[in-house]
């Protein structure tokens, strides 16, 4: 195992990684910007190093300063968490050159899956079903119109290097193609420095289903079931649950086996998530995230497997601690992403937390790095914590979630807690009858 792990992240995920390291007896190093000097993970780590001013490009994205922090502290491994440098192939390559272990996949695998066109080609060859569309980059209107006519309207144009809902446009007819293509290429170039786009069939009422996989880098792999992430706003996940209320055991086992075989064939190392759109009983690959997901706790709650612990063992060359036969799904789990935002306008709400009381009790978990008196800085993502609740059944889980939300108190700032209190009483959410467009239509109806 490692002598010392540097955590190249902040907030709740940094604290989550720190706890896993402590349980394995691994000393930790917290890096932080000047804005995060009083953050909880900084207070609890064995050592801490300030790596720059508040702006992410000068701190959490500053490879030079992070490498210097490793040299100063003697850290021999880095866990990137999610976001920031977690899917930066160059960062993984640089760490390898400096004999520092990147707790994640190889730079080559990050690079392949980071390019959505290449990722689609790769997984298709490995037997994973994909959305009908172009085989590669689309560069001109005529080509786009030809492909769209073949697969049928509506179609969606996507940035090859995209993410977070940016660089995506829907075309409902041939008249929409030119403007959508131009707009998408412009947005992609500005947001990602890569204007390449591709075209896929636009599915009208899909669910967002993702499969959690783990590979040992030596041809061994397992899946840990699926998560349903269909409640989204502007392509950003809001609530996630495991298992999906839309799948039965046969569907779950089939897509899980397809994914684990593909990961084994790829020789993939560490945690990954293969994401699908699911409609009319069919799965369509959309992307693979080569890192730990924000919503990983719901998988942990129904499998009783610590995913960060597994990441650490795999990166240390010790392989997987479980086989597929050891993975048993128990009960149901739901996660609510608690953001420092107004629950109706979604305007960010940084500031000082005057009073903080997280819920507790059987089956309730809160992953958060905030505390009473902590000031949320305005420079980063608005996620301040995750409420994860589990129950023997989905109905029990929802009842427990309602109770936990009523207990959750965060005063001094606005949060999205009232949004979830509303959602857990909605008949469609209670029945599990929703798709990726449901939440935005629901919110638009409340504004009308």
Secondary structure, 3 states (H helix, E strand, C coil): CCCEEEECCCHHHHHHHHHHHHHCCCEEEEEEEHHHCCCHHHHHCCEEEEEECCCHHHCCCCHHHHHHHHHHHCCCEEECCCCCCCCCHHHHHHHHHCCCEECCCCHHHHHHHHCHHHHHHHHHHCCCCECCECCCCCCCHHHHHHHHHHHCCCEEEEEEEEECCEEEEEECCHHHHHHHHHHHHHHHHHHHCCCCEEEEECCCCCEEEEEEEEEECCCCEEEEEEEEEEEEECCEEEEEEECCCCCCHHHHHHHHHHHHHHHHHHCCEEEEEEEEEEECCEEEEEEEECCCCCCHHHHHHHHCCCHHHHHHHHHCCCCCCCCHHHCCCCCEEEEEEEECECCCCCCECCEECCEEECCCCCCEEEEECCCCCCEECCCCCCEEEEEEEEECCHHHHHHHHHHHHHHCEEECCCCCHHHHHHHCCCHHHHHCCCCCCHHHHHHHHHHC
